[in-house]
Amino acid sequence: MNYDEENLFKIYAVYNDIDNVCLYVGCTVQDLDKRLYQHSHDKKSSIYEVINNIGQEHVSIVALTEYYGYLKEAHYIEEQYSKLFNEDQELFNKKFGDVIRNKIKLKHPKSQSQGIKNLLKYK
């Protein structure tokens, strides 16, 4: 991917349906089902073990928002979602050498308010 080109990015959450807990927040240009497949089959993925311990049938990927623009901006939006979810729940994101390990309860994304989308607008 060329970092200087605009793309349509999907900011997404991976969560388990056993207790409705968000495991990971990410950003991709790929189809979300393909991205979840990669997370569940790539041993280097920060959520590979978690997905395979829970069982792939109990893990879902959902779009939180889409953003057309540059990668740096998309990462900013991803980071804002991670911070928002990081208040109460454990995420397994690895960003810039840091591991986020605080528990977050994520309600199904369909229940999220418009206020969250406004909060995350890139400036």
Backbone bond lengths (Angstrom), bond angles and torsions (degrees), N, CA, C in turn:
res aa  C-N    CA-C-N  psi(-1)  N-CA   C-N-CA  omega(-1)  CA-C   N-CA-C  phi
1 M - - - 1.453 - - 1.522 108.50 -
2 N 1.301 116.02 135.50 1.448 121.75 176.08 1.527 108.35 -84.57
3 Y 1.317 116.74 120.17 1.463 121.54 -175.85 1.520 113.06 -71.17
4 D 1.328 116.19 -14.45 1.457 119.88 -178.88 1.529 112.73 -97.06
5 E 1.327 117.01 6.43 1.466 120.94 178.79 1.519 110.17 -106.41
6 E 1.316 115.06 148.21 1.461 119.77 175.55 1.529 109.18 -78.88
7 N 1.322 115.85 143.04 1.454 122.93 178.88 1.515 109.39 -142.66
8 L 1.325 115.44 166.21 1.460 120.79 172.23 1.522 107.32 -93.12
9 F 1.324 115.95 111.13 1.457 122.36 -178.84 1.521 110.00 -100.61
10 K 1.308 115.10 144.05 1.462 122.06 174.44 1.523 107.56 -111.08
11 I 1.315 116.18 122.58 1.458 121.29 173.03 1.530 104.61 -93.74
12 Y 1.323 116.65 127.66 1.460 119.84 -170.94 1.526 111.65 -135.63
13 A 1.316 113.99 162.64 1.465 121.52 174.30 1.520 108.25 -123.69
14 V 1.317 115.31 140.33 1.458 121.50 171.98 1.523 105.62 -107.90
15 Y 1.320 116.15 126.49 1.459 118.43 -179.41 1.515 110.42 -138.74
16 N 1.340 115.29 158.78 1.459 118.27 177.28 1.517 108.49 -99.74
17 D 1.329 114.86 143.75 1.462 119.60 -175.97 1.532 113.07 -89.48
18 I 1.317 117.39 0.97 1.472 120.36 178.18 1.523 109.51 -70.41
19 D 1.332 116.09 -51.03 1.467 119.69 178.90 1.521 112.54 -125.91
20 N 1.358 116.60 15.83 1.463 122.56 175.65 1.525 112.14 57.07
21 V 1.322 116.37 45.41 1.458 122.33 -178.77 1.525 109.79 -106.21
22 C 1.322 115.53 131.53 1.461 121.50 175.25 1.521 108.66 -72.56
23 L 1.322 116.61 130.42 1.459 121.78 179.54 1.521 112.52 -100.29
24 Y 1.326 116.19 -29.54 1.458 119.70 -168.17 1.524 109.51 -162.46
25 V 1.312 116.27 144.38 1.463 122.23 171.77 1.520 106.56 -120.79
26 G 1.334 115.97 131.73 1.452 119.68 -176.68 1.517 112.95 -140.29
27 C 1.324 114.18 179.92 1.458 123.03 -177.81 1.521 107.28 -140.32
28 T 1.336 117.46 132.62 1.454 120.57 -178.98 1.522 110.76 -152.88
29 V 1.326 115.41 160.97 1.458 121.58 170.05 1.525 109.64 -102.70
30 Q 1.318 116.48 -6.93 1.465 122.50 -176.92 1.524 112.10 -80.18
31 D 1.317 115.11 167.02 1.451 121.99 168.82 1.529 107.73 -61.00
32 L 1.327 117.42 137.97 1.467 119.96 -174.40 1.530 112.96 -65.58
33 D 1.316 118.01 -36.19 1.469 119.37 177.93 1.533 110.93 -64.27
34 K 1.321 116.18 -38.67 1.466 120.32 176.87 1.526 110.39 -64.63
35 R 1.327 115.89 -40.40 1.472 119.74 -179.87 1.527 110.83 -65.18
36 L 1.332 117.85 -41.36 1.461 120.24 177.72 1.522 110.71 -64.09
37 Y 1.318 116.72 -39.92 1.467 120.82 176.65 1.533 109.89 -57.74
38 Q 1.332 116.88 -44.39 1.469 120.32 179.26 1.526 110.89 -61.59
39 H 1.330 116.97 -45.09 1.471 120.11 178.90 1.525 111.21 -59.00
40 S 1.330 116.81 -37.67 1.462 119.39 -175.29 1.527 113.60 -84.57
41 H 1.348 117.68 -10.25 1.461 120.06 -178.31 1.530 113.99 -119.16
42 D 1.309 117.60 -10.06 1.468 121.26 -179.54 1.527 108.94 -99.35
43 K 1.319 116.23 111.44 1.466 120.65 -177.29 1.526 112.69 -62.40
44 K 1.319 118.02 -17.43 1.461 121.21 177.91 1.526 112.49 -81.73
45 S 1.326 117.31 -12.67 1.465 120.77 179.04 1.528 109.54 -65.56
46 S 1.317 115.57 139.14 1.471 119.98 -178.66 1.525 112.65 -67.18
47 I 1.340 117.85 -13.44 1.466 119.66 179.37 1.531 112.71 -117.31
48 Y 1.323 117.10 10.49 1.468 121.22 179.68 1.533 111.60 -54.98
49 E 1.321 116.44 -53.65 1.470 120.10 -177.07 1.520 111.90 -64.49
50 V 1.314 116.54 -41.55 1.461 120.56 -179.55 1.528 109.97 -61.12
51 I 1.332 116.87 -48.22 1.465 121.31 -179.69 1.527 110.41 -58.75
52 N 1.309 116.34 -45.49 1.454 119.53 -175.67 1.525 113.03 -76.87
53 N 1.326 118.01 -23.06 1.473 120.87 173.54 1.523 111.10 -75.22
54 I 1.321 116.61 -41.29 1.463 121.27 179.51 1.528 109.91 -71.31
55 G 1.319 115.17 -38.02 1.462 121.95 -174.52 1.514 108.68 109.68
56 Q 1.312 116.49 125.75 1.458 121.38 -176.62 1.520 112.68 -57.59
57 E 1.325 116.83 -28.02 1.465 120.25 -179.75 1.525 112.45 -69.74
58 H 1.340 117.07 -13.79 1.465 120.90 -179.68 1.525 113.14 -104.23
59 V 1.325 116.94 9.73 1.458 121.29 -176.96 1.528 109.32 -118.37
60 S 1.333 115.49 134.71 1.467 121.55 179.60 1.516 109.72 -129.39
61 I 1.315 114.25 158.17 1.458 121.00 175.14 1.521 107.65 -121.41
62 V 1.319 116.40 134.45 1.459 120.72 -178.89 1.528 109.75 -134.83
63 A 1.308 115.48 142.79 1.459 120.76 177.27 1.525 108.94 -76.25
64 L 1.315 116.28 131.36 1.464 121.42 174.37 1.520 109.72 -92.00
65 T 1.318 115.86 -41.01 1.457 121.41 177.45 1.520 108.63 -166.24
66 E 1.302 116.61 167.37 1.457 122.63 172.93 1.515 108.11 -120.55
67 Y 1.333 115.17 151.33 1.458 119.71 -179.28 1.526 108.21 -143.63
68 Y 1.315 116.62 126.70 1.455 120.86 174.50 1.526 107.31 -99.54
69 G 1.317 115.69 117.95 1.454 120.32 -179.18 1.510 110.58 169.49
70 Y 1.315 115.07 -148.52 1.454 121.93 -175.81 1.521 111.17 -96.77
71 L 1.341 115.62 155.55 1.465 121.90 -177.21 1.521 112.35 -56.82
72 K 1.320 117.19 -43.30 1.466 120.43 -179.19 1.532 110.88 -57.60
73 E 1.308 116.64 -41.79 1.459 121.21 179.07 1.524 111.28 -68.68
74 A 1.333 116.50 -41.06 1.465 120.79 178.20 1.532 110.68 -62.69
75 H 1.324 117.02 -39.09 1.470 120.23 177.20 1.524 111.11 -65.47
76 Y 1.308 116.93 -34.17 1.462 120.10 176.26 1.534 110.34 -62.22
77 I 1.323 116.51 -45.16 1.467 120.52 179.61 1.527 109.86 -64.55
78 E 1.318 116.76 -43.29 1.471 121.22 176.59 1.529 110.39 -57.40
79 E 1.314 116.10 -44.62 1.463 120.96 179.80 1.530 111.65 -62.01
80 Q 1.327 116.91 -38.43 1.459 120.30 179.32 1.528 111.11 -65.78
81 Y 1.333 116.99 -41.70 1.465 119.80 175.28 1.529 110.34 -62.87
82 S 1.326 116.85 -42.86 1.467 120.22 179.41 1.521 110.88 -60.07
83 K 1.323 116.69 -43.63 1.465 120.34 178.57 1.521 111.29 -64.03
84 L 1.318 115.42 -41.43 1.457 119.98 179.23 1.525 110.92 -60.84
85 F 1.328 116.57 -47.35 1.460 120.84 -179.29 1.519 111.80 -74.53
86 N 1.315 117.64 -23.55 1.455 122.55 -175.44 1.526 113.34 -73.72
87 E 1.316 118.06 -2.35 1.461 119.98 -179.56 1.517 112.55 -71.08
88 D 1.327 118.65 -30.24 1.464 121.47 -173.65 1.517 115.94 -131.38
89 Q 1.301 120.53 -7.90 1.465 121.80 -166.85 1.516 112.63 -134.85
90 E 1.302 116.37 162.48 1.455 121.45 179.74 1.521 110.73 -90.98
91 L 1.315 115.46 118.52 1.459 121.21 173.53 1.519 108.16 -105.67
92 F 1.306 116.61 151.26 1.453 120.99 179.51 1.524 110.53 -109.56
93 N 1.321 117.00 27.17 1.456 121.28 177.55 1.525 109.91 -70.13
94 K 1.318 115.60 142.78 1.461 121.64 171.64 1.518 105.93 -118.50
95 K 1.294 116.23 112.17 1.460 120.55 -179.24 1.517 108.89 -127.40
96 F 1.312 115.85 122.66 1.461 121.99 175.00 1.526 111.39 53.12
97 G 1.336 116.20 40.09 1.456 120.75 177.41 1.509 114.79 83.94
98 D 1.320 118.55 -6.71 1.462 121.19 179.95 1.523 109.62 -97.44
99 V 1.302 116.23 148.91 1.449 121.29 174.64 1.518 107.49 -116.28
100 I 1.331 115.79 124.51 1.457 120.91 178.19 1.518 107.08 -85.27
101 R 1.318 118.51 122.63 1.459 121.80 -176.93 1.521 111.81 -134.15
102 N 1.299 118.37 51.81 1.464 122.01 176.63 1.512 108.59 -118.34
103 K 1.318 117.10 135.45 1.474 120.38 -176.39 1.525 111.98 -69.89
104 I 1.349 115.89 135.99 1.470 123.37 178.05 1.517 109.02 -134.69
105 K 1.300 117.69 129.35 1.463 121.13 172.33 1.521 107.16 -91.64
106 L 1.310 117.04 120.22 1.456 122.03 -179.75 1.512 108.78 -108.14
107 K 1.308 116.29 116.42 1.450 119.44 172.68 1.518 107.31 -72.34
108 H 1.303 115.90 157.53 1.457 119.05 -179.35 1.523 108.87 -52.99
109 P 1.338 117.87 134.47 1.467 121.33 -175.10 1.525 114.86 -53.57
110 K 1.325 118.59 -25.12 1.463 119.56 178.67 1.520 111.12 -62.77
111 S 1.333 117.60 -20.44 1.462 120.45 -178.54 1.524 112.66 -91.17
112 Q 1.340 117.87 -0.50 1.457 119.95 -179.32 1.521 110.61 -71.31
113 S 1.294 115.14 147.12 1.466 119.91 -176.63 1.521 111.77 -88.90
114 Q 1.326 115.61 163.32 1.457 121.69 175.90 1.525 110.15 -63.39
115 G 1.323 116.82 -26.57 1.461 120.44 -179.99 1.518 112.92 -58.71
116 I 1.322 117.48 -35.02 1.458 120.90 178.06 1.521 109.61 -64.86
117 K 1.317 117.19 -44.26 1.465 120.33 179.67 1.521 110.64 -61.53
118 N 1.315 117.76 -39.89 1.461 120.99 178.41 1.519 110.95 -65.78
119 L 1.326 116.70 -39.19 1.465 121.95 -180.00 1.526 111.07 -60.30
120 L 1.344 116.53 -33.23 1.443 120.58 -171.21 1.520 114.54 -94.86
121 K 1.300 118.19 7.92 1.463 119.30 178.54 1.519 109.15 -63.91
122 Y 1.322 115.54 130.49 1.467 120.90 -178.67 1.528 109.57 -73.17
123 K 1.295 115.37 135.35 1.476 119.50 179.51 1.507 110.30 -113.73
